[in-house]
């Protein structure tokens, strides 16, 4: 029951045909309900506005595949709206039309045509249209670049295969050349994840024990937001990454830089804290393979896909990673003295 001032509402008790007055202890102030409604309304509005952000919206396509998905969305929305109008229009006509009984035949025909035949034909046409958008890549169509994405709780290991036979490993970001056909080879060692960059195309699951292939062709340079689209644990909402689409010449320069080993630096503090047991830095620390490769860590735009790559943010991340990614498997280093933590931060900031 809602109570407040001179206004009150009585709740109908389930499974009973009469109302029952509840005691004063069961009253819910009406101003509380109004406040909660405002909160929920505000939350919905914020979520809708957030969905309009171009960097993470399939309605702002940056590839031919995403453009096809956008067209499919609008066509399906229009078809659903027309079906809804016809079905409900037929039902309202049959229910409210004040006509002689001789018009029952007409009402039946309206219901049959508007509620059965028309939806069936329209849905069939939408199905044919949707099937026509399936990719037509043949087995002989070789990609311009292959990127292996290994999804783990709660980060992305990204390995680029060089046409010359070499490999470049990065983490929590994807860098692609515009206009190139890119094959993403998707795997996972733990649970099901889902790789999705909305402005660049559809999503594809990464399934333990299985290799899935997703082919995209980005054609608009820019930075886009990627996500894991399959619930995978406590840190799922923070399993984000950025996708940078570069001009071909800029991508070639980036790739050449990434192939180089790390610049000479002193890894003493890094190794003393045990970081080398999980992280590889080509040219300096070679044994780690559990965590992300940090060879060119300072050139990345984010830390773990969730923080801007700044010294202050890095210090906070090292202090307590679980504060930013629940259930993350990286331990925190809050026990380290400030000078040792600062030395690790300074070392990592040199890895450009």
C-alpha positions in Angstrom: 0.0 0.0 0.0 1.2 3.5 -0.8 0.5 6.2 1.7 1.3 9.9 1.8 -0.6 13.0 2.8 -4.2 12.6 1.7 -3.3 10.1 -1.0 -3.4 6.3 -0.5 -3.5 3.2 -2.7 -4.5 -0.2 -1.5 -2.8 -3.3 -2.9 -4.9 -6.2 -4.3 -3.7 -9.3 -2.5 -2.7 -12.1 -4.9 -5.1 -15.0 -5.3 -7.9 -13.2 -3.6 -10.9 -11.4 -5.2 -11.2 -8.7 -2.6 -8.9 -6.1 -1.4 -7.4 -6.3 2.1 -6.2 -3.3 4.0 -2.7 -3.6 5.2 -1.4 -2.3 8.5 0.4 1.0 8.9 3.7 -0.9 9.0 3.1 -2.0 5.5 2.7 1.5 4.1 5.1 2.7 1.5 5.3 6.6 1.3 4.2 7.8 -2.0 7.0 10.3 -2.2 9.4 7.3 -2.0 7.7 5.7 -4.9 7.9 8.9 -6.9 11.6 9.3 -6.0 12.3 5.7 -7.1 10.5 6.3 -10.3 12.6 9.3 -11.0 15.8 7.3 -10.3 14.7 4.5 -12.6 13.7 7.0 -15.3 17.0 8.8 -15.0 18.9 5.5 -15.2 17.1 4.4 -18.4 17.7 7.8 -20.0 21.5 7.6 -19.2 21.6 4.1 -20.6 19.9 5.2 -23.8 22.3 8.1 -24.2 25.3 5.9 -23.5 24.1 3.6 -26.3 24.3 6.5 -28.7 28.1 6.9 -28.3 29.5 6.5 -31.8 32.6 4.6 -30.7 30.5 1.7 -29.3 27.3 1.9 -31.4 26.4 -0.4 -34.3 24.2 2.4 -35.6 27.3 4.4 -36.5 29.0 1.8 -38.8 32.7 2.0 -39.7 32.8 -1.0 -41.9 30.8 -2.7 -44.7 29.7 -5.5 -42.3 28.5 -3.0 -39.6 26.7 -1.0 -42.3 24.8 -4.2 -43.4 23.9 -4.9 -39.7 22.6 -1.3 -39.4 20.4 -1.6 -42.5 19.1 -5.0 -41.2 18.2 -3.3 -37.9 16.2 -0.5 -39.5 14.5 -2.9 -42.0 13.5 -5.3 -39.2 12.3 -2.4 -37.0 10.2 -1.0 -39.8 8.8 -4.5 -40.5 8.0 -5.1 -36.8 6.3 -1.8 -36.6 4.1 -2.5 -39.6 3.2 -5.9 -38.3 2.3 -4.5 -34.9 0.1 -1.8 -36.4 -1.7 -4.3 -38.7 -2.3 -6.9 -36.0 -3.5 -4.5 -33.3 -5.5 -2.6 -35.9 -7.3 -5.8 -37.0 -7.9 -6.7 -33.3 -9.3 -3.2 -32.5 -11.5 -3.2 -35.6 -13.0 -6.6 -34.8 -13.6 -5.6 -31.2 -14.9 -2.1 -31.4 -16.6 -1.9 -34.8 -20.4 -1.4 -34.2 -21.8 -3.1 -37.2 -24.7 -5.5 -37.9 -24.0 -9.2 -37.4 -23.8 -9.6 -41.1 -20.4 -7.9 -40.9 -18.9 -10.6 -38.8 -17.6 -12.2 -42.0 -15.8 -8.9 -42.7 -14.3 -8.9 -39.2 -13.1 -12.5 -39.7 -11.5 -11.6 -43.0 -9.8 -8.6 -41.4 -8.4 -10.7 -38.6 -7.3 -13.5 -41.0 -5.6 -11.0 -43.4 -4.1 -8.6 -40.9 -3.3 -11.0 -38.1 -2.2 -14.1 -40.1 -1.6 -13.7 -43.8 0.1 -10.3 -43.7 2.5 -11.1 -40.7 3.4 -14.4 -42.4 4.3 -12.8 -45.7 6.1 -9.9 -44.1 8.2 -12.1 -41.8 9.0 -14.3 -44.7 10.2 -11.3 -46.7 12.3 -10.1 -43.7 13.8 -13.6 -43.4 14.8 -13.7 -47.1 16.3 -10.2 -46.8 18.3 -11.2 -43.6 19.6 -14.4 -45.2 20.8 -12.3 -48.2 23.2 -10.4 -45.8 25.1 -13.5 -44.8 28.8 -13.1 -45.7 29.9 -14.6 -49.0 33.6 -15.0 -48.2 34.9 -18.1 -50.0 37.7 -20.5 -48.8 40.0 -19.0 -51.5 39.6 -15.5 -50.2 42.8 -14.9 -48.2 42.8 -12.1 -45.6 45.2 -9.2 -45.6 46.1 -9.7 -42.0 45.4 -12.4 -39.4 44.9 -11.5 -35.7 44.7 -14.3 -33.1 42.6 -13.2 -30.1 42.9 -15.3 -26.9 40.2 -14.3 -24.5 40.9 -14.9 -20.8 39.3 -13.8 -17.6 39.3 -10.8 -17.9 41.6 -9.6 -20.6 42.5 -10.1 -24.3 45.8 -11.5 -25.6 46.2 -10.2 -29.1 48.8 -11.7 -31.5 49.4 -10.3 -35.0 50.8 -12.6 -37.7 53.3 -10.8 -39.9 53.1 -11.6 -43.7 56.9 -12.3 -43.4 56.3 -15.0 -40.8 56.9 -13.1 -37.5 54.5 -12.4 -34.7 53.7 -9.4 -32.5 51.9 -9.8 -29.2 49.9 -7.1 -27.5 47.0 -7.0 -25.0 43.7 -5.3 -24.4 43.7 -3.4 -27.7 43.4 -4.1 -31.4 45.2 -2.1 -34.1 44.0 -2.5 -37.7 44.7 -1.0 -41.1 41.7 0.6 -42.8 40.5 -1.1 -46.0 42.1 -4.4 -45.1 40.4 -7.7 -44.8 41.1 -8.9 -41.2 40.6 -12.5 -40.0 40.2 -12.8 -36.2 41.0 -16.3 -35.0 39.2 -16.5 -31.6 40.0 -18.9 -28.8 39.6 -19.1 -25.0 41.2 -21.3 -22.3 38.7 -20.9 -19.5 35.0 -19.9 -20.2 32.9 -18.6 -23.1 33.6 -15.0 -24.0 32.3 -13.0 -26.9 34.5 -10.7 -29.1 32.6 -7.6 -30.3 33.5 -4.2 -31.8 30.0 -2.9 -32.6 31.0 -0.2 -35.2 33.0 -2.7 -37.1 30.6 -5.7 -37.4 29.0 -8.6 -35.6 30.2 -10.5 -32.5 31.6 -13.9 -32.3 31.9 -16.2 -29.2 35.3 -17.6 -28.0 34.7 -21.1 -26.8 37.1 -23.3 -24.9 38.4 -26.1 -27.1 37.1 -24.5 -30.3 38.6 -22.1 -32.8 36.1 -19.6 -34.3 36.8 -17.2 -37.2 35.5 -13.7 -37.6 36.2 -11.6 -40.7 35.9 -7.8 -40.7 36.9 -5.1 -43.1 37.2 -1.7 -41.3 37.1 1.3 -43.6 36.9 4.4 -41.4 39.9 5.3 -39.4 39.2 6.1 -35.7 39.1 4.6 -32.2 36.3 2.3 -31.3 35.3 0.5 -28.1 35.3 -3.3 -28.0 33.6 -5.4 -25.3 33.0 -8.9 -24.2 29.4 -9.6 -25.0 29.0 -12.9 -23.1 28.8 -12.9 -19.3 32.0 -14.6 -18.1 32.3 -13.8 -14.4 32.6 -11.0 -11.8 34.9 -8.9 -14.0 32.9 -9.3 -17.2 31.7 -5.7 -17.4 35.3 -4.5 -17.3 36.6 -6.8 -20.0 36.9 -3.9 -22.4 39.4 -3.0 -25.1 40.0 -0.3 -27.7 40.2 -0.9 -31.5 42.3 1.6 -33.4 41.8 1.7 -37.1 44.8 3.4 -38.8 45.6 4.5 -42.3 47.6 1.7 -44.0 50.9 3.6 -43.9 50.4 4.5 -40.3 49.7 0.9 -39.5 52.9 -0.3 -41.2 54.9 2.1 -39.0 53.1 0.9 -35.9 53.7 -2.7 -36.8 57.4 -2.2 -37.5 57.8 -0.5 -34.1 55.9 -3.3 -32.3 58.2 -5.9 -33.9 61.2 -4.3 -32.2 62.4 -5.5 -28.7 62.1 -3.1 -25.8 64.4 -0.2 -25.4 67.2 -0.8 -22.9 66.0 -0.1 -19.3 66.8 -1.3 -15.8 64.3 -4.1 -14.9 65.7 -4.6 -11.4 62.6 -3.4 -9.5 60.3 -5.2 -11.9 62.1 -8.5 -11.4 62.5 -8.0 -7.6 58.7 -7.8 -7.3 58.3 -11.1 -9.2 56.6 -9.4 -12.2 58.8 -11.3 -14.6 57.2 -14.6 -13.6 54.0 -13.6 -15.5 55.0 -10.9 -18.0 57.3 -11.0 -20.9 59.3 -8.0 -22.1 61.1 -8.9 -25.3 64.8 -8.1 -25.1 64.7 -7.7 -21.3 62.5 -10.3 -19.6 61.8 -13.4 -21.6 60.4 -16.1 -19.3 56.9 -14.7 -18.4 53.9 -15.9 -20.4 50.9 -16.0 -18.0 50.0 -12.3 -18.2 50.1 -9.8 -21.0 53.2 -9.0 -23.0 54.5 -5.6 -21.8 57.2 -5.0 -24.4 55.6 -1.8 -25.6 53.3 -1.2 -22.7 53.8 2.6 -22.6 52.6 2.9 -26.2 49.1 1.6 -25.3 46.3 4.0 -24.6 44.8 2.1 -21.7 45.8 -0.1 -18.7 43.9 -3.4 -18.8 41.4 -1.8 -21.0 39.8 0.2 -18.2 42.2 3.0 -17.2 44.0 5.7 -19.1 47.6 4.8 -19.4 49.1 7.4 -17.0 51.7 7.0 -14.2 49.1 7.8 -11.5 46.6 5.3 -12.9 49.3 2.7 -13.3 50.3 3.2 -9.7 46.7 2.7 -8.5 46.4 -0.4 -10.7 49.5 -2.0 -9.3 48.4 -1.2 -5.8 45.0 -3.0 -6.1 44.0 -4.4 -9.5 40.8 -6.0 -8.1 39.5 -2.5 -7.3 39.1 -2.0 -11.1 38.5 -5.5 -12.3 36.7 -7.8 -9.8 38.1 -11.3 -9.5 41.1 -10.3 -11.7 43.9 -12.9 -11.4 46.7 -10.3 -11.0 47.8 -9.8 -7.4 48.0 -6.4 -5.9 51.3 -4.9 -4.6 50.0 -2.7 -1.8 52.7 -4.2 0.4 55.5 -2.7 -1.6 57.2 0.5 -0.2 56.4 3.6 -2.3 59.9 3.9 -3.7 59.8 0.3 -5.1 56.3 0.8 -6.5 57.4 4.1 -8.1 60.5 2.4 -9.6 58.2 -0.2 -11.3 56.0 2.5 -12.6 59.0 4.5 -14.0 60.3 1.3 -15.6 57.1 0.5 -17.3 56.6 4.0 -18.6 59.9 3.6 -20.5 58.6 0.7 -22.6 57.4 2.6 -25.6 
